[in-house]
């Protein structure tokens, strides 16, 4: 689940933004309506949009709102991936 990807990173697991994107895409095979906004945000290459989509996922699925504080404090896109 996408929440597990977020919480694993929060708990100190190694984070690779490209792998994160692939894992979200894998999740879309089962739950496309949940993953679609996050995938679209990742494809936008816009950090704020990704954070917004991740927080939307957290809140829409009843997870602790405090997780958004963590999401907003991190970068979710590759540093070398400049927005177009």
ABEGO torsion letter per residue (X at the ends): XAAAAAAAAAAGBBBBAAAAAAAAAAAAAABAAAAAAAAAAAAAGBAAAAAAAAAAAAAAAGBBAAAAAAAAABBABBAABBBX
